[in-house]
């Protein structure tokens, strides 16, 4: 049986670390499932990692559905004994334009892909209303606070909650997300002490990225860890130089093919025979 959202809470209660990695197609999903992660996130980071955009904003719901279906096929092919929990990001403007549209978008994820949960960013009053509607409709929701990439034009990519006022605001928002029914919370690029405090005070798991080692779990963009992206955030250094290694190996293969063969000479063409007279 695949892991379910409630299993992450049980892992927290049992003192077991939670691991989550991103995937964007069947190949990447099979690889991270083979590594034994607890959860696979089809993150809107694929807008940058796969589709070449400068931010996560341009990716559409249709594209997220497409990639999530592909990732689901990869998990099925991996045939893991305990398949990881599959979560799909809701892209920008798929949940900010009213509860009806948001529930419909999240519902499509559960109806049209193998994902069993969605993730969305923020804890504004409108977002909390949307989360409440989703949870009451049977849609598991993971929250996301701190550095929220869909707010890049407001927040940039700098570390968040660096002063007491913003830290208290984040505490209130984290509690509000728990009360709204989120089954877990991603905290990105905030002080480690604050993330550790939230992990201790909240019932739901707190999964960190650039938030220190005191969280209940960790999430990373797989392409960053493998060194496939041209740049990685400071809190997610590559574990290997995958991009350089791939270029080197493939370049060696190209060089081993030797010079291109000269094209075969084109046979000389003879003048066409005159047409036979009609009888």
C-alpha positions as CSV (number, residue, x, y, z in Angstrom):
1,X,0.0,0.0,0.0
2,X,1.3,3.5,-0.8
3,X,1.9,5.8,2.1
4,X,-0.9,8.1,3.1
5,X,-0.8,11.6,4.6
6,X,-1.6,10.3,8.1
7,X,1.5,8.1,7.8
8,X,3.7,11.2,7.9
9,X,2.2,12.2,11.3
10,X,2.8,8.7,12.6
11,X,6.5,8.9,11.5
12,X,6.8,12.2,13.5
13,X,5.2,10.6,16.5
14,X,7.6,7.7,16.3
15,X,10.6,10.0,16.0
16,X,11.3,8.9,12.5
17,X,12.7,11.4,10.0
18,X,10.6,12.2,6.9
19,X,12.3,12.4,3.5
20,X,10.7,14.0,0.4
21,X,12.2,14.6,-3.0
22,X,10.8,16.2,-6.2
23,X,10.1,14.4,-9.4
24,X,8.9,15.7,-12.8
25,X,8.6,12.6,-15.0
26,X,8.5,8.8,-14.9
27,X,12.3,8.5,-14.9
28,X,13.0,10.9,-12.0
29,X,10.1,9.4,-10.0
30,X,11.4,5.9,-10.4
31,X,14.9,7.0,-9.3
32,X,13.7,8.8,-6.1
33,X,11.3,5.9,-5.3
34,X,14.2,3.5,-5.6
35,X,16.2,5.7,-3.2
36,X,13.5,4.9,-0.6
37,X,11.9,8.4,0.1
38,X,8.7,8.7,2.1
39,X,7.1,11.3,-0.2
40,X,7.5,12.4,-3.8
41,X,6.5,16.0,-4.7
42,X,5.7,16.9,-8.3
43,X,6.8,20.5,-7.5
44,X,6.1,23.6,-9.6
45,X,9.9,23.9,-9.5
46,X,9.6,21.9,-12.7
47,X,8.8,25.2,-14.4
48,X,12.4,26.1,-13.9
49,X,14.1,22.7,-13.8
50,X,12.4,21.1,-16.8
51,X,10.6,23.8,-18.8
52,X,13.3,26.5,-18.6
53,X,11.3,29.3,-17.1
54,X,13.0,31.9,-14.8
55,X,10.4,31.4,-12.0
56,X,7.7,29.0,-11.1
57,X,4.9,31.3,-12.1
58,X,4.4,30.4,-15.8
59,X,3.6,26.7,-15.2
60,X,-0.1,25.8,-15.8
61,X,-2.4,23.4,-14.1
62,X,-2.6,21.3,-17.3
63,X,1.2,21.0,-17.3
64,X,1.3,20.0,-13.6
65,X,-1.3,17.3,-14.3
66,X,0.7,16.1,-17.3
67,X,3.9,15.8,-15.3
68,X,2.1,14.3,-12.2
69,X,0.6,11.5,-14.4
70,X,4.1,10.8,-15.8
71,X,5.6,10.7,-12.3
72,X,2.8,8.3,-11.2
73,X,3.7,5.9,-14.0
74,X,7.4,6.1,-12.8
75,X,6.3,5.1,-9.3
76,X,4.2,2.2,-10.6
77,X,7.2,1.0,-12.7
78,X,9.5,1.2,-9.7
79,X,7.2,-1.4,-7.9
80,X,8.5,-0.3,-4.5
81,X,7.3,-2.4,-1.6
82,X,5.9,0.7,0.1
83,X,5.3,3.3,-2.7
84,X,5.9,6.8,-1.5
85,X,3.2,9.4,-0.9
86,X,2.7,11.3,-4.2
87,X,1.9,15.0,-3.8
88,X,1.3,17.6,-6.5
89,X,1.9,21.4,-6.2
90,X,-1.0,23.6,-7.2
91,X,0.4,26.2,-9.6
92,X,0.1,30.0,-9.4
93,X,-3.5,31.3,-9.8
94,X,-5.0,27.8,-9.6
95,X,-6.1,28.4,-6.0
96,X,-6.0,32.2,-5.5
97,X,-9.1,33.1,-7.5
98,X,-11.8,31.8,-5.2
99,X,-12.7,28.6,-3.3
100,X,-14.8,27.1,-6.0
101,X,-12.0,27.3,-8.6
102,X,-9.4,26.1,-6.1
103,X,-11.4,23.1,-5.1
104,X,-12.0,22.2,-8.7
105,X,-8.3,22.5,-9.5
106,X,-7.3,20.3,-6.5
107,X,-10.1,17.9,-7.4
108,X,-8.7,17.5,-10.9
109,X,-5.3,16.5,-9.4
110,X,-6.9,13.7,-7.4
111,X,-9.2,12.6,-10.2
112,X,-6.8,12.8,-13.1
113,X,-3.5,11.8,-11.6
114,X,-2.2,9.2,-9.0
115,X,-1.5,12.0,-6.5
116,X,-3.3,11.7,-3.2
117,X,-2.6,15.2,-1.9
118,X,-1.9,18.8,-3.1
119,X,0.5,21.5,-1.8
120,X,-0.1,25.2,-1.8
121,X,1.7,28.3,-0.5
122,X,0.8,30.9,2.1
123,X,-1.7,31.4,4.9
124,X,-3.6,34.5,4.0
125,X,-7.3,34.5,5.1
126,X,-8.4,33.7,1.6
127,X,-5.9,30.8,1.4
128,X,-7.1,29.4,4.8
129,X,-10.7,29.5,3.5
130,X,-9.7,27.6,0.4
131,X,-7.8,25.0,2.5
132,X,-10.8,24.5,4.8
133,X,-13.0,23.9,1.8
134,X,-10.5,21.4,0.3
135,X,-10.1,19.4,3.5
136,X,-13.9,19.3,4.1
137,X,-14.2,18.0,0.5
138,X,-11.8,15.2,1.2
139,X,-8.7,16.7,-0.4
140,X,-5.5,16.3,1.7
141,X,-3.5,19.6,1.8
142,X,0.2,20.3,2.6
143,X,1.0,23.9,3.5
144,X,4.1,25.9,2.6
145,X,5.5,28.9,4.5
146,X,8.7,31.0,4.6
147,X,10.2,31.5,1.2
148,X,7.2,30.9,-1.1
149,X,8.5,30.9,-4.7
150,X,5.1,31.9,-6.1
151,X,5.5,35.3,-4.3
152,X,8.9,35.9,-5.8
153,X,8.0,39.4,-7.0
154,X,7.1,40.4,-3.4
155,X,9.6,38.4,-1.4
156,X,12.4,37.5,-3.7
157,X,14.5,34.5,-2.9
158,X,16.0,35.8,0.3
159,X,15.7,34.2,3.7
160,X,12.4,34.9,5.5
161,X,11.4,35.6,9.1
162,X,14.6,37.2,10.2
163,X,13.2,39.5,12.8
164,X,10.9,39.0,15.8
165,X,7.8,40.5,14.2
166,X,8.0,38.3,11.1
167,X,8.8,35.3,13.2
168,X,5.7,35.7,15.3
169,X,3.7,36.2,12.1
170,X,5.0,32.9,10.8
171,X,4.2,31.1,14.1
172,X,0.6,32.3,13.8
173,X,0.3,31.3,10.2
174,X,1.7,27.9,10.9
175,X,-0.8,27.3,13.6
176,X,-3.6,28.6,11.4
177,X,-2.6,26.1,8.7
178,X,-2.7,23.3,11.2
179,X,-6.1,24.4,12.4
180,X,-7.4,24.6,8.8
181,X,-6.6,20.9,8.4
182,X,-3.2,20.7,6.7
183,X,-1.6,17.3,7.2
184,X,2.0,18.7,7.0
185,X,3.9,21.9,6.5
186,X,6.9,22.8,4.4
187,X,9.1,25.6,5.9
188,X,11.6,27.1,3.5
189,X,14.6,29.3,4.1
190,X,13.9,30.5,7.6
191,X,16.1,30.5,10.8
192,X,16.8,27.0,12.1
193,X,15.8,27.9,15.6
194,X,12.3,29.0,14.4
195,X,11.8,25.9,12.3
196,X,12.9,23.7,15.2
197,X,10.5,25.5,17.5
198,X,7.6,24.9,15.1
199,X,8.5,21.2,14.8
200,X,8.2,20.9,18.5
201,X,5.0,22.9,18.9
202,X,2.9,21.6,16.0
203,X,1.2,18.3,15.9
204,X,1.6,18.0,12.1
205,X,5.0,17.3,10.6
206,X,7.2,20.3,9.7
207,X,9.4,19.5,6.7
208,X,12.3,21.9,6.1
209,X,14.3,23.1,3.2
210,X,17.0,25.6,4.2
211,X,15.5,25.6,7.7
212,X,18.1,23.6,9.7
213,X,18.2,20.0,10.9
214,X,15.7,20.3,13.7
215,X,12.6,19.8,11.5
216,X,10.6,16.6,11.4
217,X,11.8,15.9,7.8
218,X,13.6,17.4,4.9
219,X,12.6,18.1,1.2
220,X,14.9,19.0,-1.6
221,X,14.7,19.6,-5.4
222,X,16.2,16.4,-6.8
223,X,17.9,18.1,-9.7
224,X,19.7,20.4,-7.3
225,X,21.1,17.5,-5.2
226,X,22.2,15.8,-8.4
227,X,23.9,18.9,-9.6
228,X,21.9,18.9,-12.8
229,X,20.8,22.6,-12.5
230,X,23.1,25.4,-13.5
231,X,22.8,27.0,-10.0
232,X,21.6,25.7,-6.7
233,X,20.3,27.7,-3.7
234,X,22.8,28.1,-0.9
235,X,20.8,25.8,1.4
236,X,20.8,22.9,-1.1
237,X,24.3,22.3,-2.4
238,X,24.8,19.5,-4.9
239,X,25.8,16.1,-3.7
240,X,27.5,15.4,-7.0
241,X,28.4,17.3,-10.2
242,X,25.8,15.6,-12.3
243,X,25.6,18.2,-15.1
244,X,29.4,18.3,-15.6
245,X,29.6,14.5,-15.4
246,X,26.9,14.0,-18.0
247,X,28.5,16.5,-20.4
248,X,31.9,14.8,-19.9
249,X,30.6,11.3,-20.5
250,X,28.4,12.2,-23.5
251,X,31.1,14.4,-25.0
252,X,33.5,11.4,-24.8
253,X,30.9,9.3,-26.7
254,X,30.6,12.0,-29.3
255,X,34.4,12.2,-29.8
256,X,34.7,8.4,-30.0
257,X,32.5,8.4,-33.1
258,X,35.4,9.8,-35.1
259,X,35.1,12.1,-38.1
260,X,31.9,12.0,-40.1
261,X,31.9,9.7,-43.1
262,X,32.2,11.4,-46.4
263,X,29.0,11.4,-48.3
264,X,28.7,8.9,-51.1
265,X,29.2,10.3,-54.6
266,X,26.0,11.1,-56.4
267,X,25.6,9.0,-59.6
268,X,25.7,11.0,-62.8
269,X,22.3,11.3,-64.3
270,X,21.8,10.4,-68.0
271,X,19.6,12.5,-70.3
272,X,16.1,11.2,-70.4
273,X,15.1,9.2,-73.5
274,X,12.7,10.9,-75.9
275,X,9.1,9.8,-75.2
276,X,7.8,7.0,-77.4
277,X,5.4,8.2,-80.1
278,X,1.7,7.4,-79.5
279,X,0.3,4.7,-81.8
